[in-house]
């Protein structure tokens, strides 16, 4: 665990928090122990508060709508998975055999969930200031770029806004399939605009598949 602490850049007072944060549900099911899902739940809120606080003070002239959009690009699944690569988090997670064999360490949903769980573990171990300092140090570059609007794009929001400009066209998403094991499914989704399928996409989560479908629709319409 000492080597793990060096990699993530935080020394725990109570190692049980770190161990829990790195325990994926697939491993927990095999070993009959608790997973990191409860920590992930808490970490999601801690992450949102830290990023919201940063944006609130950094972008004093932005309104609530703009701040919400920017925050969504910084805390989305793909963004967190990229930040987690800095500490090689994917290779630190405890995975079950099936998840390991199907590429769980590279799956954005698995890594981003573990990242949120780890943030919660630091919060519980050292308090809010410790969690904030750790996250701000790790995400400094992403936060700076995010404030310029040049970070990860929320294609679903972009598509919705573009369609609203066209006399309020209705946008909806329909899942067309899901393949793979319980912890390693690939979801397929179609995006429908005014009753017509305008794009499709796949992903390791429904949200990721919807983003891919929205991106495909925007590309097909020549909007990106």
SELUMMAR-741291 format. One record per residue (C-alpha): residue number from 1; residue in one letter; z, x, y. Coordinates in Angstrom, 2 decimals. Each point is the difference from the previous one (the first is absolute). Example, Ala and Ser with C-alpha at 12.3 -4.5 7.8 and 13.67 -1.06 7.14 Angstrom:
<pts>
PT     i   aa         Z         X         Y
PT     1    A      7.80     12.30     -4.50
PT     2    S     -0.66      1.37      3.44
</pts>
This chain:
<pts>
PT     i   aa         Z         X         Y
PT     1    X      0.00      0.00      0.00
PT     2    X      0.51      2.96      2.33
PT     3    X     -3.72      0.76     -0.19
PT     4    X     -0.80     -3.65      0.65
PT     5    X      2.23      0.03      3.08
PT     6    X     -1.81      3.07      1.31
PT     7    X     -3.35     -1.72     -0.42
PT     8    X      0.99     -3.18      1.79
PT     9    X      1.92      1.82      2.72
PT    10    X      3.35     -1.74     -0.32
PT    11    X      3.22      0.96     -1.78
PT    12    X      1.87     -2.95     -1.47
PT    13    X      3.75     -0.44     -0.03
PT    14    X     -0.36     -2.51     -2.85
PT    15    X     -2.78      0.94     -2.39
PT    16    X      0.03     -3.43     -1.63
PT    17    X     -1.88     -1.34      3.01
PT    18    X     -2.76      2.57     -0.50
PT    19    X     -0.21     -0.65     -3.74
PT    20    X     -0.28     -3.74      0.55
PT    21    X     -2.65      0.40      2.69
PT    22    X     -2.22      1.94     -2.38
PT    23    X      0.38     -2.40     -2.94
PT    24    X     -3.08     -2.19     -0.42
PT    25    X      0.41     -3.35     -1.74
PT    26    X     -2.08      1.20     -2.98
PT    27    X      2.47      2.84     -0.63
PT    28    X      2.98     -2.27      0.63
PT    29    X     -1.26     -2.46     -2.61
PT    30    X     -0.33      2.75     -2.60
PT    31    X      3.39      1.55      0.73
PT    32    X      1.83     -3.28      0.66
PT    33    X      1.11      1.06      3.45
PT    34    X     -0.54     -1.25      3.56
PT    35    X     -3.25      0.59      1.86
PT    36    X     -0.66      0.83      3.64
PT    37    X     -1.12     -3.55      0.85
PT    38    X      3.19     -0.99      1.86
PT    39    X     -0.14      3.22      2.00
PT    40    X     -3.66     -0.68      0.77
PT    41    X      1.01     -3.39      1.43
PT    42    X      2.54      1.63      2.30
PT    43    X     -2.27      2.90      0.87
PT    44    X     -2.73     -2.35      1.19
PT    45    X      2.35     -1.34      2.68
PT    46    X      1.32      3.43      0.98
PT    47    X     -3.57      1.28      0.33
PT    48    X     -1.03     -2.96      2.14
PT    49    X      2.98      0.44      2.32
PT    50    X     -0.55      3.74      0.50
PT    51    X     -3.72     -0.34      0.66
PT    52    X      0.49     -3.07      2.21
PT    53    X      2.62      1.82      2.07
PT    54    X     -2.32      2.99      0.43
PT    55    X     -2.96     -2.14      1.08
PT    56    X      2.14     -2.16      2.31
PT    57    X      1.04      3.04      2.03
PT    58    X     -3.21      2.00     -0.35
PT    59    X     -2.39     -2.79      0.96
PT    60    X      1.88     -1.75      2.79
PT    61    X     -3.11     -1.77      1.31
PT    62    X     -1.15     -1.49     -3.30
PT    63    X      0.76     -3.63     -0.76
PT    64    X      1.52     -1.39     -3.21
PT    65    X     -3.38     -0.64     -1.60
PT    66    X     -1.27      3.55      0.52
PT    67    X      3.27      1.52     -1.18
PT    68    X     -0.12     -2.10     -3.16
PT    69    X     -3.56      1.12     -0.78
PT    70    X      0.80      3.67      0.52
PT    71    X      3.15     -0.23     -2.11
PT    72    X     -1.94     -1.63     -2.84
PT    73    X     -2.38      2.97     -0.17
PT    74    X      2.93      2.43     -0.23
PT    75    X      2.06     -1.76     -2.67
PT    76    X     -2.78     -1.26     -2.25
PT    77    X     -0.24      1.06     -3.64
PT    78    X     -2.81      2.53      0.46
PT    79    X      1.59      1.60      3.06
PT    80    X      3.35      0.53     -1.73
PT    81    X     -1.69      1.40     -3.10
PT    82    X     -1.72      2.61      2.16
PT    83    X      3.24      0.99      1.74
PT    84    X      1.72      0.24     -3.39
PT    85    X     -2.49      2.68     -1.06
PT    86    X      1.69      2.39      2.43
PT    87    X      3.05      0.11     -2.27
PT    88    X     -1.97     -0.37     -3.25
PT    89    X      1.88     -3.22     -0.65
PT    90    X     -2.41     -1.23     -2.67
PT    91    X      1.00      2.85     -2.30
PT    92    X      3.72     -0.62      0.51
PT    93    X      0.07     -3.64     -1.11
PT    94    X      1.47     -0.88     -3.40
PT    95    X     -2.68     -2.03     -1.78
PT    96    X     -0.21     -1.78     -3.33
PT    97    X     -2.51      1.22     -2.57
PT    98    X     -2.55     -2.72      0.67
PT    99    X      0.12      0.46      3.76
PT   100    X     -0.28      3.75     -0.41
PT   101    X     -3.05     -0.28     -2.25
PT   102    X     -1.81     -2.38      2.35
PT   103    X      0.28      2.18      3.11
PT   104    X      3.10     -1.47      1.60
PT   105    X      0.75      3.20      1.90
PT   106    X     -3.22     -0.42      1.96
PT   107    X      0.37     -3.73      0.58
PT   108    X      0.62     -0.82      3.65
PT   109    X      2.18     -3.01     -0.79
PT   110    X      2.32      2.04     -2.23
PT   111    X      0.31      2.91      2.42
PT   112    X      0.44     -2.12      3.13
PT   113    X      2.70     -2.07     -1.69
PT   114    X      1.83      3.19     -1.00
PT   115    X     -0.31      1.28      3.56
PT   116    X      1.71     -3.11      1.36
PT   117    X      2.67      0.28     -2.69
PT   118    X      0.61      3.64      0.92
PT   119    X      0.38     -0.91      3.68
PT   120    X      2.58     -2.63     -0.97
PT   121    X      1.83      2.54     -2.17
PT   122    X      0.27      2.39      2.95
PT   123    X      1.19     -2.87      2.21
PT   124    X      2.75     -0.92     -2.47
PT   125    X      0.98      3.62     -0.53
PT   126    X     -0.02      1.27      3.57
PT   127    X     -0.31     -2.98      2.31
PT   128    X     -2.71     -1.28      2.31
PT   129    X     -0.27      3.17      2.08
PT   130    X     -0.62      2.13     -3.09
PT   131    X     -2.70     -2.40     -1.20
PT   132    X     -1.60     -0.11      3.43
PT   133    X     -0.04      3.79      0.40
PT   134    X     -1.49      0.47     -3.47
PT   135    X     -2.74     -2.57      0.53
PT   136    X     -0.85      1.09      3.54
PT   137    X     -0.35      3.60     -1.12
PT   138    X     -2.21     -0.92     -2.93
PT   139    X     -2.17     -2.51      1.90
PT   140    X     -0.15      1.70      3.39
PT   141    X     -3.75      0.58     -0.10
PT   142    X     -0.79     -3.44     -1.39
PT   143    X      2.14     -1.73      2.62
PT   144    X     -1.69      1.91      2.80
PT   145    X     -3.49     -0.79     -1.28
PT   146    X      0.99     -3.60     -0.74
PT   147    X      0.84     -0.53      3.66
PT   148    X     -3.62      0.77      0.87
PT   149    X     -1.27     -2.71     -2.34
PT   150    X     -1.91      2.50     -2.14
PT   151    X      2.03     -0.26     -3.18
PT   152    X     -0.44     -2.23     -3.04
PT   153    X     -1.93     -3.15      0.84
PT   154    X      1.21     -3.45     -0.96
PT   155    X     -3.36     -1.39     -1.09
PT   156    X      1.43     -3.46     -0.74
PT   157    X      1.19     -0.37      3.58
PT   158    X     -3.27      1.37      1.37
PT   159    X     -2.01     -2.47     -2.08
PT   160    X      2.23     -2.91      1.00
PT   161    X     -0.37      0.84      3.68
PT   162    X     -3.76      0.41     -0.27
PT   163    X     -0.37     -3.32     -1.75
PT   164    X      2.18     -1.78      2.57
PT   165    X     -2.45      1.13      2.64
PT   166    X     -2.66     -1.93     -1.92
PT   167    X      1.23     -3.50      0.73
PT   168    X      3.11      0.40     -2.15
PT   169    X     -1.63      0.74     -3.36
PT   170    X      2.46     -0.32     -2.88
PT   171    X      0.85      3.05     -2.11
PT   172    X      1.69     -0.15     -3.41
PT   173    X      0.45      2.27     -3.03
PT   174    X     -0.37     -0.80     -3.68
PT   175    X      1.13      2.20     -2.87
PT   176    X     -2.75      0.17     -2.62
PT   177    X      1.69      2.16     -2.62
PT   178    X      2.72      2.43     -0.99
PT   179    X     -0.38      2.64     -2.71
PT   180    X      2.37      2.52     -1.53
PT   181    X      3.62      0.22     -1.10
PT   182    X      2.79     -1.79      1.82
PT   183    X      0.90      3.03      2.12
PT   184    X     -3.54      1.30      0.48
PT   185    X     -2.20     -2.98      0.79
PT   186    X     -3.22      0.18      1.99
PT   187    X     -0.53     -3.14      2.07
PT   188    X     -3.36     -1.39      1.08
PT   189    X     -0.28     -2.20      3.10
PT   190    X     -2.76     -1.83      1.90
PT   191    X      0.13     -0.85      3.69
PT   192    X     -1.43     -3.38      0.95
PT   193    X     -1.18     -0.93      3.48
PT   194    X     -0.78     -3.67      0.60
PT   195    X     -0.49     -0.55     -3.73
PT   196    X     -2.26      3.00     -0.57
PT   197    X      0.97      3.19     -1.85
PT   198    X     -0.52      2.82      2.49
PT   199    X      1.54      2.95     -1.81
PT   200    X      1.97      1.15     -3.01
PT   201    X      2.38      2.83     -0.76
PT   202    X      2.43      1.42     -2.51
PT   203    X      3.37      1.70      0.27
PT   204    X      3.24      0.80     -1.76
PT   205    X      1.67     -2.89      1.85
PT   206    X     -1.21     -3.33      1.35
PT   207    X      0.48      1.24      3.56
PT   208    X     -2.07      3.10     -0.65
PT   209    X     -2.78     -2.07     -1.62
PT   210    X     -0.03     -2.42      2.93
PT   211    X     -0.31      2.89      2.46
PT   212    X     -2.92      1.39     -2.03
PT   213    X     -1.69     -3.41     -0.05
PT   214    X      0.45     -0.43      3.75
PT   215    X     -1.43      3.48      0.62
PT   216    X     -3.01     -0.84     -2.18
PT   217    X     -0.56     -3.24      1.94
PT   218    X      0.19      1.76      3.35
PT   219    X     -2.41      2.67     -1.22
PT   220    X     -2.43     -2.61     -1.30
PT   221    X      0.04     -1.73      3.38
PT   222    X     -0.62      3.28      1.80
PT   223    X      3.32     -0.20      1.82
PT   224    X      1.30      3.41     -1.10
</pts>
